Structures are given as C-alpha cells and as structure tokens.
Amino acid sequence: MTEKIKIKLNVAGRVYPLTVDADREEVIQRAARKAQEVIKSLEQNYAVSDKQDVLAMSLLQFATRLEDSKFDSRQYDDSLEKLKLMTTIVEKELQ
C-alpha cells in the first residue's frame, strides 16, 4: 500500500489541501503548475476579468488536448493493427 501524504496546491488563487499517494505527488504538482501556466496565459492574452471565465476556458483547453491525445492513440492503434496484419501476410508468403 502506498504512503499517503498531505499537500497544498495553489490553483487560480485558491489553496486546495489534498491527500495523495506519495508516488503521485510529483505528477499532481506538475499538473497544478501546468494549470497555473494556462490560466496565467489566458489572463495575459485575453481581456478576461472574470475568474470563472478563465477557468472555463482553461478546462476547455485541457479537455481538447485530452480528446486530441485519445484520437492520436486510436490512430496509432489502428496503424499498429495494420502493420501486424501486413507482417503476418509477409511471414506466410515467405514460408
């Protein structure tokens, strides 16, 4: 069983206390830093004064990236299956 630790994350000007697995702390800290970077970038590049709007725009950006990575993964899986099929055909022809 993984050790649990308590951490505090600052996201969008609020502090969130969390209890996380010790081996996941670094990943969670990086994710929080990335969220802060996106929020800061949106605030600087767009005339958005409402924090909720910035958070919604950030969420949409992260969700879009997630969907893109799922699509890329499916494309990779499809290509891998085609390659396996071609390998099988070539191996049969060589026998």
Secondary structure as a PSIPRED ss2 file (coil, helix, strand):
# PSIPRED VFORMAT (PSIPRED V4.0)

   1 M C   1.000  0.000  0.000
   2 T C   1.000  0.000  0.000
   3 E C   1.000  0.000  0.000
   4 K E   0.000  0.000  1.000
   5 I E   0.000  0.000  1.000
   6 K E   0.000  0.000  1.000
   7 I E   0.000  0.000  1.000
   8 K E   0.000  0.000  1.000
   9 L E   0.000  0.000  1.000
  10 N E   0.000  0.000  1.000
  11 V E   0.000  0.000  1.000
  12 A C   1.000  0.000  0.000
  13 G C   1.000  0.000  0.000
  14 R E   0.000  0.000  1.000
  15 V E   0.000  0.000  1.000
  16 Y E   0.000  0.000  1.000
  17 P E   0.000  0.000  1.000
  18 L E   0.000  0.000  1.000
  19 T E   0.000  0.000  1.000
  20 V E   0.000  0.000  1.000
  21 D E   0.000  0.000  1.000
  22 A H   0.000  1.000  0.000
  23 D H   0.000  1.000  0.000
  24 R H   0.000  1.000  0.000
  25 E H   0.000  1.000  0.000
  26 E H   0.000  1.000  0.000
  27 V H   0.000  1.000  0.000
  28 I H   0.000  1.000  0.000
  29 Q H   0.000  1.000  0.000
  30 R H   0.000  1.000  0.000
  31 A H   0.000  1.000  0.000
  32 A H   0.000  1.000  0.000
  33 R H   0.000  1.000  0.000
  34 K H   0.000  1.000  0.000
  35 A H   0.000  1.000  0.000
  36 Q H   0.000  1.000  0.000
  37 E H   0.000  1.000  0.000
  38 V H   0.000  1.000  0.000
  39 I H   0.000  1.000  0.000
  40 K H   0.000  1.000  0.000
  41 S H   0.000  1.000  0.000
  42 L H   0.000  1.000  0.000
  43 E H   0.000  1.000  0.000
  44 Q H   0.000  1.000  0.000
  45 N H   0.000  1.000  0.000
  46 Y C   1.000  0.000  0.000
  47 A C   1.000  0.000  0.000
  48 V C   1.000  0.000  0.000
  49 S C   1.000  0.000  0.000
  50 D C   1.000  0.000  0.000
  51 K H   0.000  1.000  0.000
  52 Q H   0.000  1.000  0.000
  53 D H   0.000  1.000  0.000
  54 V H   0.000  1.000  0.000
  55 L H   0.000  1.000  0.000
  56 A H   0.000  1.000  0.000
  57 M H   0.000  1.000  0.000
  58 S H   0.000  1.000  0.000
  59 L H   0.000  1.000  0.000
  60 L H   0.000  1.000  0.000
  61 Q H   0.000  1.000  0.000
  62 F H   0.000  1.000  0.000
  63 A H   0.000  1.000  0.000
  64 T H   0.000  1.000  0.000
  65 R H   0.000  1.000  0.000
  66 L H   0.000  1.000  0.000
  67 E H   0.000  1.000  0.000
  68 D H   0.000  1.000  0.000
  69 S H   0.000  1.000  0.000
  70 K H   0.000  1.000  0.000
  71 F H   0.000  1.000  0.000
  72 D H   0.000  1.000  0.000
  73 S H   0.000  1.000  0.000
  74 R H   0.000  1.000  0.000
  75 Q H   0.000  1.000  0.000
  76 Y H   0.000  1.000  0.000
  77 D H   0.000  1.000  0.000
  78 D H   0.000  1.000  0.000
  79 S H   0.000  1.000  0.000
  80 L H   0.000  1.000  0.000
  81 E H   0.000  1.000  0.000
  82 K H   0.000  1.000  0.000
  83 L H   0.000  1.000  0.000
  84 K H   0.000  1.000  0.000
  85 L H   0.000  1.000  0.000
  86 M H   0.000  1.000  0.000
  87 T H   0.000  1.000  0.000
  88 T H   0.000  1.000  0.000
  89 I H   0.000  1.000  0.000
  90 V H   0.000  1.000  0.000
  91 E H   0.000  1.000  0.000
  92 K H   0.000  1.000  0.000
  93 E H   0.000  1.000  0.000
  94 L H   0.000  1.000  0.000
  95 Q C   1.000  0.000  0.000
